[in-house]
Amino acid sequence: MVVFSVTLPDGQLIEAAKGYKKIVILGCSVCANNSIAYEKGLPLSKMPEDKTAKHLMPSPVAIVEEANRLKALLADSVEVIAVDISPGFCIMSDGSAPGSLGNVKTYPDAEAVVALCCVGGIAGLKMRFGDSKKIIPAMRTEGIIVAYMVNDPEKGITKIDKNKSRVIRNFK
């Protein structure tokens, strides 16, 4: 079970990014990846092509596709200096180091961050970046999702079965 958020309309995001010269797009590979996979019918994750590693970890798919789509969408109005996908912006730091960004790079040249994440991720990014960057939410949190995941070994992907999953919308 993870937090369920929906992507905001493209026009709203374009408007929010106006006035910034350089931005970075940060995407959460946990809640946002699950939400986008469910919302847009995209694969949740895929296994690496190289099967020789000892510990094979699946890589997120839906969040990467959405982040790259947003990069292309915003390219005419602002320079997107990076797209970075990381797990759980809400849980990156134990809080012992004020201003710690955990595993998120600081991107000193960026004026703003387009954040593909739930409201917990937004709070974590604001805590970590402080006033150094404008945080632009690209998703709206609506509730939680109990996701039923199905593996497709032939394609090496995992998808969310919408018929067996349940979204509980308790925020709007």
Secondary structure, 3 states (H helix, E strand, C coil): CEEEEEECCHHHHHHHHCCCCEEEEEEECCHHHHHHHHHHCCCCEECCCCCCCCCCCCEECHHHHHHHHHHHHHCCCCEEEEEEEECCHHHCCCCCCCCCCCCCCCCCCCCEEEEECCHHHHHHHHHHHCCCCEEEECEEEEEEEECCEEEECCCCEEEECCCCCEEEECCC
